[in-house]
Amino acid sequence: MKIFKELSKKLNSSAKKASNQGMIKPIDVDFDLSKNEFLDSLSKHALKLYEKQADIKNFTKLVLSDPENLSHNERVTELLRNGVKDPLAKENLEDLSNNNKLLKDLGLID
């Protein structure tokens, strides 16, 4: 009789799980820490990709907003006169290519 009750409980619980299809009880979930860590890192990576895509989209929108506006040339000239380094100079390009923060921001290194 006891074996029959246990078998009945198992069948009922498996039938309930099958009937819920898509709804799971948190108590029935096996929590595997390695899977959670993987999903967390995957979520963080997805968030970084989303932020990068949003930055590119916003930058493109800003750049293409008014192609006839040439005020940026005046601003660059003024900045160079005030002592800002020219990013296109050879020695400055070498410094930028060795800048780890810049390379991380561009997604070229981890």
Backbone torsions as a table, in degrees:
resi	resn	phi	psi	omega
1	MET	NA	-41.6	-179.4
2	LYS	-63.7	-40.6	179.2
3	ILE	-63.9	-39.7	178.7
4	PHE	-62.7	-41.4	179.4
5	LYS	-63.9	-42.3	179.3
6	GLU	-66.1	-42.0	177.5
7	LEU	-63.0	-41.3	178.3
8	SER	-62.8	-42.1	178.1
9	LYS	-62.0	-44.0	179.8
10	LYS	-62.7	-45.0	179.9
11	LEU	-64.6	-41.7	178.6
12	ASN	-64.3	-42.1	-179.1
13	SER	-68.4	-38.2	178.2
14	SER	-70.0	-34.2	176.9
15	ALA	-67.4	-38.0	178.1
16	LYS	-65.8	-41.6	178.7
17	LYS	-63.2	-41.7	-179.4
18	ALA	-67.9	-34.2	-177.9
19	SER	-75.9	-22.2	-179.4
20	ASN	-80.4	-19.1	176.3
21	GLN	21.0	82.9	178.5
22	GLY	115.2	-20.4	174.7
23	MET	-107.2	124.2	178.0
24	ILE	-122.3	149.9	176.3
25	LYS	-86.0	135.0	179.3
26	PRO	-58.3	-28.5	-179.2
27	ILE	-70.9	-23.8	-179.9
28	ASP	-84.6	-9.7	-175.3
29	VAL	-80.7	133.9	173.7
30	ASP	-83.8	117.4	-179.9
31	PHE	-91.3	111.1	177.1
32	ASP	-107.4	115.6	-174.6
33	LEU	-61.1	-35.2	-179.7
34	SER	-65.5	-36.3	177.2
35	LYS	-68.1	-40.8	179.1
36	ASN	-63.6	-41.8	177.8
37	GLU	-63.0	-41.4	178.5
38	PHE	-62.4	-45.4	-179.6
39	LEU	-66.0	-36.9	177.4
40	ASP	-63.6	-45.4	179.9
41	SER	-67.2	-35.4	177.5
42	LEU	-65.4	-40.8	178.5
43	SER	-64.9	-42.1	178.5
44	LYS	-62.8	-42.6	179.3
45	HIS	-63.4	-42.4	178.9
46	ALA	-63.3	-39.2	178.5
47	LEU	-64.7	-42.3	178.1
48	LYS	-61.8	-43.1	178.8
49	LEU	-63.6	-40.5	178.4
50	TYR	-63.6	-45.1	179.4
51	GLU	-63.1	-40.1	179.0
52	LYS	-63.4	-44.0	178.9
53	GLN	-63.9	-40.1	178.5
54	ALA	-65.3	-40.2	177.5
55	ASP	-62.5	-43.7	179.6
56	ILE	-63.1	-43.5	-179.6
57	LYS	-62.6	-46.1	179.8
58	ASN	-66.3	-39.5	178.8
59	PHE	-64.8	-43.6	178.7
60	THR	-61.9	-42.8	178.6
61	LYS	-62.1	-40.7	179.3
62	LEU	-66.6	-44.8	-177.2
63	VAL	-67.0	-40.1	-175.7
64	LEU	-90.1	8.7	-175.0
65	SER	-65.7	-42.8	-179.1
66	ASP	-146.8	91.9	-176.1
67	PRO	-65.9	-21.3	-179.9
68	GLU	-82.6	-11.4	-179.5
69	ASN	-77.8	112.5	-178.0
70	LEU	-109.1	20.8	-178.1
71	SER	-65.7	-21.0	-179.9
72	HIS	-63.8	-32.2	178.5
73	ASN	-63.5	-41.2	178.2
74	GLU	-65.0	-40.3	-179.6
75	ARG	-65.6	-40.8	178.6
76	VAL	-63.9	-43.8	178.6
77	THR	-60.5	-42.9	178.9
78	GLU	-64.7	-42.1	178.8
79	LEU	-63.2	-42.4	179.0
80	LEU	-64.2	-36.2	177.0
81	ARG	-66.5	-30.3	-177.9
82	ASN	-86.3	5.8	173.5
83	GLY	99.4	7.4	176.5
84	VAL	-72.5	138.4	-179.1
85	LYS	-66.2	141.2	175.8
86	ASP	-77.5	116.6	-176.4
87	PRO	-69.1	-14.1	-178.8
88	LEU	-94.4	-4.4	175.7
89	ALA	-68.1	146.5	-173.1
90	LYS	-58.3	-47.0	-177.9
91	GLU	-66.6	-33.2	177.6
92	ASN	-72.2	-34.2	175.6
93	LEU	-64.2	-38.6	177.4
94	GLU	-64.2	-41.8	177.7
95	ASP	-62.5	-41.9	179.9
96	LEU	-66.6	-36.3	-178.7
97	SER	-70.0	-19.8	177.8
98	ASN	-101.5	7.2	-177.6
99	ASN	-85.7	107.9	-176.4
100	ASN	-63.8	-38.1	-179.3
101	LYS	-63.4	-43.3	178.6
102	LEU	-63.8	-43.8	-179.8
103	LEU	-64.8	-35.5	175.8
104	LYS	-67.2	-42.5	179.4
105	ASP	-62.0	-34.0	178.6
106	LEU	-81.0	-8.1	178.2
107	GLY	79.0	18.8	-178.6
108	LEU	-85.6	-22.6	174.8
109	ILE	-135.2	161.0	179.7
110	ASP	-97.4	NA	NA
